[in-house]
Amino acid sequence: MLIVKGGNSILCELKTGSRSDQLYVEAYQLMINQVAETQLNVPCLYIYRGDISEGNIVACHAKDICIKELVIPNRKSNEIIQDELMEHFCYPEPTRKDIPLPYSGDPYVVIPAEEIGTWQQIDKFIE
C-alpha cells in the first residue's frame, strides 16, 4: 500500500494477527523493504493491528524491525533465495521446517510480541 500526503509518499505493509506472542512476516519482502529503506531512502512502514497491540494500530520502519527467528521451509524453490536471506538477517543456521499444503512454503521471520510492543502509534508517522 502506498500512502501519499502533502507530496510525500510512504510504502506500507499492513499486518494483522490473532496470536498474542508473535507475528509472522514474509522474509523476502521484509528483506526487500529493509534494503529499499536503507539503501534507496524509500520509507517503508510495517503497520500492525491485532492481539499483540490490543487492537491499536502501531507502526515501525522496516529497517528497525528486529526478528527472533528466520524460518526457511523445506521447498526446492527456497534454495534460490536462502543464502541472501541468511546473509541479510545474519542467520547462519535458520530453522528448517516442512510446511504442509495449502500454505505457501515461503520463508518467513518471527517477530516477537516484545518487539511489536516497542512500535509507535501510527499518528507519529503520518503527520
C-alpha positions as CSV (number, residue, x, y, z in Angstrom):
1,M,0.0,0.0,0.0
2,L,1.2,3.5,-0.8
3,I,0.2,6.5,1.4
4,V,0.6,9.9,-0.2
5,K,0.1,13.1,1.8
6,G,1.3,16.6,1.1
7,G,3.6,15.4,-1.7
8,N,5.3,12.8,0.4
9,S,4.8,9.1,0.0
10,I,5.4,6.1,2.2
11,L,5.3,2.4,1.3
12,C,3.3,0.4,3.8
13,E,2.9,-3.2,4.7
14,L,-0.3,-3.9,6.6
15,K,-0.2,-6.8,9.0
16,T,-2.8,-8.3,11.4
17,G,-2.6,-11.1,13.8
18,S,-4.6,-13.2,16.3
19,R,-1.6,-14.6,18.1
20,S,-0.5,-12.7,21.2
21,D,3.1,-14.0,21.4
22,Q,4.5,-13.3,17.9
23,L,3.9,-12.2,14.3
24,Y,5.0,-14.0,11.2
25,V,6.1,-11.9,8.2
26,E,7.3,-13.0,4.8
27,A,11.1,-12.9,5.0
28,Y,11.9,-12.0,1.4
29,Q,9.5,-9.0,1.3
30,L,10.9,-7.7,4.6
31,M,14.4,-8.0,3.3
32,I,13.5,-6.1,0.1
33,N,11.7,-3.4,2.1
34,Q,14.7,-3.0,4.5
35,V,17.2,-2.7,1.6
36,A,14.9,-0.2,-0.1
37,E,14.7,1.9,3.1
38,T,18.4,1.8,4.0
39,Q,20.0,1.9,0.5
40,L,17.4,3.8,-1.6
41,N,15.9,6.0,1.1
42,V,12.4,4.7,0.3
43,P,10.4,5.0,3.6
44,C,8.6,1.8,4.4
45,L,6.3,1.3,7.4
46,Y,5.1,-2.0,8.8
47,I,1.7,-1.3,10.2
48,Y,0.1,-3.8,12.7
49,R,-3.2,-4.2,14.3
50,G,-4.1,-7.3,16.3
51,D,-4.0,-9.1,19.6
52,I,-0.4,-8.0,20.4
53,S,-1.3,-4.3,20.2
54,E,-4.7,-4.9,21.8
55,G,-6.4,-3.7,18.6
56,N,-4.4,-0.4,18.4
57,I,-2.7,0.5,15.1
58,V,1.0,0.6,15.6
59,A,3.9,1.0,13.1
60,C,7.6,0.7,12.7
61,H,10.1,1.4,9.9
62,A,11.1,-1.8,8.1
63,K,14.8,-1.0,8.8
64,D,14.1,-1.0,12.6
65,I,12.4,-4.4,12.8
66,C,14.3,-7.0,14.9
67,I,13.4,-10.6,14.3
68,K,13.6,-13.6,16.6
69,E,13.9,-16.3,14.0
70,L,14.3,-16.9,10.3
71,V,12.3,-19.9,9.0
72,I,13.1,-21.4,5.6
73,P,10.6,-24.2,4.8
74,N,12.0,-27.3,3.0
75,R,10.9,-26.4,-0.5
76,K,13.1,-26.6,-3.6
77,S,12.0,-23.1,-4.7
78,N,13.6,-21.6,-1.5
79,E,17.1,-22.7,-2.4
80,I,17.3,-19.7,-4.8
81,I,16.9,-17.1,-2.1
82,Q,18.1,-18.8,1.1
83,D,21.7,-17.6,1.0
84,E,20.5,-14.0,0.5
85,L,18.1,-14.3,3.4
86,M,20.6,-15.8,5.7
87,E,23.2,-13.1,5.0
88,H,20.7,-10.3,5.3
89,F,19.2,-11.4,8.5
90,C,22.5,-12.8,9.9
91,Y,21.2,-16.3,10.4
92,P,23.8,-18.9,9.5
93,E,21.5,-21.6,10.8
94,P,17.9,-20.7,10.1
95,T,15.1,-23.0,11.3
96,R,14.1,-25.6,8.6
97,K,10.5,-26.9,8.6
98,D,8.2,-29.0,6.5
99,I,5.2,-26.8,5.8
100,P,2.0,-28.7,4.8
101,L,-0.2,-27.6,2.0
102,P,-2.1,-25.3,1.5
103,Y,0.4,-22.9,3.0
104,S,2.8,-21.2,0.5
105,G,6.0,-22.6,2.0
106,D,7.6,-19.1,1.6
107,P,10.4,-18.3,4.0
108,Y,9.3,-16.1,6.9
109,V,10.6,-14.4,10.0
110,V,9.2,-14.4,13.5
111,I,8.7,-11.1,15.2
112,P,8.2,-11.4,19.0
113,A,5.4,-9.6,20.8
114,E,8.0,-7.6,22.8
115,E,9.3,-6.1,19.6
116,I,5.9,-5.1,18.4
117,G,5.4,-3.6,21.9
118,T,8.1,-1.0,21.0
119,W,6.3,0.1,17.8
120,Q,4.7,3.6,17.9
121,Q,1.2,4.7,17.3
122,I,0.6,5.3,13.6
123,D,-0.1,9.0,14.2
124,K,3.7,9.5,14.8
125,F,4.5,8.5,11.3
126,I,1.7,10.2,9.3
127,E,1.5,13.9,10.0
